[in-house]
Amino acid sequence: MLTYALVILSAAVLGGFVLASNVLRGRFAPWAVSIGHALLGMTGIGILVWVVWQGAQPARVSAALGLLVAAALGGFTLASMHLRGSLSPRTVVYVHAAVAIVGVLVLFSVVVA
């Protein structure tokens, strides 16, 4: 299950690069990519919640889940700014991306170990 979560979250990361590149160039991100990014992220997080709920996983899985939930909260903030018609501040984009990438890397460290 962790491998599935990693693959899904990696796809979300790719969508995130597309979204961030638009926002950092001063353009609004395409809604289709934004929604796909959110759905992939939620699916990956949902799988991690299920795995953690089942127990007997390394603590790094819980750490990855915590980081990804924090990143998701930042994503909700970015989406709400987009809905209000304002371009997201670069700092929020960078922090959201950094936290999400670290979360995925922590999960990667569990899957490859």
Buried (B, 14 or more C-beta within 10 A) or exposed (E): EBEEBBEBBBBBBEBBEBBBEBBBEEEBBEEEBBEBBBEBBBBBBEBBBEBBEEEEBEEBBBBBBBBBBBBBEBBEBBBEBBEEEEBBEEEBBEBBBEBBBBBBEBBBEBBEE
